[in-house]
Amino acid sequence: MDISKLIARITQYITEAAMRIFGPDDDEYPSTGVQPFTGEPYNEKTADSW
């Protein structure tokens, strides 16, 4: 492999990694905010014991 092609590939690899790290987020998580508690609180007295 030619040394200039090797240096070009290494440079491209490092540049793409830096763009991924420092670029904008591409996460597509829904913005949910704070969710209310809708479950039942734990009660030791009524919990099933083995």
Distance bins in CASP14 RR format, pairs under 12 A and 6 or more apart:
PFRMAT RR
TARGET T0000
AUTHOR 0000-0000-0000
RMODE 2
METHOD distances of the structure
MODEL  1
1 7 0 0 0 0 0 1 0 0 0 0 0
1 8 0 0 0 0 0 1 0 0 0 0 0
1 9 0 0 0 0 1 0 0 0 0 0 0
1 10 0 0 0 0 0 1 0 0 0 0 0
2 8 0 0 0 0 1 0 0 0 0 0 0
2 9 0 0 0 0 0 1 0 0 0 0 0
3 9 0 0 0 0 0 1 0 0 0 0 0
3 10 0 0 0 0 0 1 0 0 0 0 0
4 10 0 0 0 0 0 1 0 0 0 0 0
4 11 0 0 0 0 0 1 0 0 0 0 0
5 11 0 0 0 0 0 1 0 0 0 0 0
5 12 0 0 0 0 0 1 0 0 0 0 0
6 12 0 0 0 0 0 1 0 0 0 0 0
6 13 0 0 0 0 0 1 0 0 0 0 0
7 13 0 0 0 0 0 1 0 0 0 0 0
7 14 0 0 0 0 0 1 0 0 0 0 0
8 14 0 0 0 0 0 1 0 0 0 0 0
8 15 0 0 0 0 0 1 0 0 0 0 0
9 15 0 0 0 0 0 1 0 0 0 0 0
9 16 0 0 0 0 0 1 0 0 0 0 0
10 16 0 0 0 0 0 1 0 0 0 0 0
10 17 0 0 0 0 0 1 0 0 0 0 0
11 17 0 0 0 0 0 1 0 0 0 0 0
11 18 0 0 0 0 0 1 0 0 0 0 0
12 18 0 0 0 0 0 1 0 0 0 0 0
12 19 0 0 0 0 0 1 0 0 0 0 0
13 19 0 0 0 0 0 1 0 0 0 0 0
13 20 0 0 0 0 0 1 0 0 0 0 0
14 20 0 0 0 0 0 1 0 0 0 0 0
14 21 0 0 0 0 0 1 0 0 0 0 0
15 21 0 0 0 0 0 1 0 0 0 0 0
15 22 0 0 0 0 0 1 0 0 0 0 0
16 22 0 0 0 0 0 1 0 0 0 0 0
16 23 0 0 0 0 0 1 0 0 0 0 0
17 23 0 0 0 0 0 1 0 0 0 0 0
19 26 0 0 0 0 0 1 0 0 0 0 0
20 26 0 0 0 0 1 0 0 0 0 0 0
40 46 0 0 0 0 1 0 0 0 0 0 0
40 47 0 0 0 0 0 1 0 0 0 0 0
41 47 0 0 0 0 0 1 0 0 0 0 0
42 48 0 0 0 0 0 1 0 0 0 0 0
END
